[in-house]
Amino acid sequence: MRAPCEGINVVDSPKIWYNWDMKTPANAPKTLLEAIRYFSDLDVATQHVAAIRWPDGPVCPRCGVVDPKHYYLKTRRLWKCRACKKQFSVKVGTIFEDSPLGLDKWLPAVWFIANCKNGISSYELARDLGIQQKSAWFMLHRIRLAMQRGSIEKLSGEVEVDETYIGGLVRNMHKDKRAEKITGTGTSGKIAVMGLLERHGEVRTKVVPDTKSRTLKVEVKANVEPGSEVHTDTFQSYQGLDAEYIHNVVDHAESYVRGHVHTNGSS
């Protein structure tokens, strides 16, 4: 087991750890040993995240009703909405969703990353938490992404998704630079960038290696809560999103707006 690290890193990020505001319990862990002991109890870990995520009471992800009196199924650590009767967990719509690992593993991992100024490798995290290296690698990527954007929650509601290529204009380049950077036609020498915009909410952008279907769909699934309304253009890489989302498409060859469906905000 590694020695405890002090929380002096710039990645002690809002909404991620101790700046989960004043609602963080007074007995919240301050050392590695305390973190492991504190979050070893799944009930404690669940209530810890719930208190920080829902300060005014649990929010149903289905109908959006906020009610501190939603039924809590203690044996399953789930809530049941008093309005629509659907069940939901505190992990829904966060980076913890769809992971078989419990919050007793996730929260110590967040503590590790937020408080160790020299970082931590997936091999080290796997040894410390007693999990496989592949699982630790997956956790590290999700947690770092959450720290980068300042939130553990995914985009939801109506989300516009679009992609583009960014690079200098050929006519503005020096002859030598043009020969060095432009080795083909079209998108050659340019960088692919993907944008996701939650209407009346957050905007996220990311440099992606390419605009193939497997790349863009992975980013949508990593950033957008299932069941959300996703607006895209007719680019083939987005085909198949309707399996998890309400996928609306606008054909830019015909128009840029079709009712409330457009990608003008993310373009």
Residue, then its C-alpha position, 0 to 999 in steps of 0.5 A: m500500500r502506498a503512503p498517503c498523499e496530501g491534496i495539493n494538486v491543481v486537479d483537486s477539481p470542483k464537484i469531484w472531491y473536497n470541493w463537493d462543497m460544504k455538504t461534504p460530511a465532517n467525517a469525510p476522509k483526509t488520508l488514504l487509510e481513512a478513505i479506504r475505511y470510510f468508503s468500504d461500506l457501500d451504504v456510506a459511499t452511496q449516501h455520500v454521493a447522493a448528498i453531494r449530487w442531490p442536495d435538495g433531494p433525489v432527482c428522478p432521471r426519467c421524469g425529472v421530479v425532485d423529491p426528498k421523499h422518493y422511496y429508498l430501497k435500502t437492500r438494493r441501494l436504489w430509489k423509486c420515484r413517487a411520480c413515475k414509479k421508475q427505479f434509479s440509482v445514484k450512479v445513473g447519468t454519471i461516470f460511474e454508470d454502466s460499471p460493475l464496480g461499486l462506489d467502494k472502488w470508485l470513490p477511493a480511486v477518485w481520492f487517489i487521483a485528486n490527491c496525488k500530485n505525481g499522478i497514478s498509473s493503472y497498474e498501481l491503482a489496480r494493486d491498491l484497489g485489488i482490481q484488474q489493470k484493465s478496470a483500473w485503466f477504464m476508471l482512470h480515463r473516466i475520472r480524468l475526463a470528469m476532472q477535465r470538464g469539472s463534473i461527474e455527470k453526463l450531458s442530458g436532455e437535448v444534445e447537439v453533436d457535430e464534428t469538423y476539421i481544423g487547420g490553417l488555410v493552404r493559401n495562407m501558408h508559406k510554400d515550405k510549410r504547405a509542402e510539409k503539412i499538406t500531403g493530400t487533399g480534403t482533410s489532409g493535414k487537419i485535426a478532427v474536433m468533435g463538439l457536444l452541446e447540451r441545450h441551455g447547458e454545457v459545451r464539450t469539445k474534444v480532439v478525436p483521432d478520426t471521424k469514423s463511427r467507432t470513434l464518434k459513437v464512443e464519445v457520444k456514449a461517454n458524454v451523453e446520458p442514455g435516453s437523451e435526445v441527440h441531434t446530428d446531421t446525416f453523417q454516416s458515423y452517427q447511424g445506430l445511435d437510435a439504439e440508446y438515444i432519441h436520434n434526430v437527424v437534419d439533412h444539411a443538403e435540404s435545410y439547416v433547421r427542421g423544427h427544433v432539430h439542428t446542430n447550429g449551436s455545436s457547429 
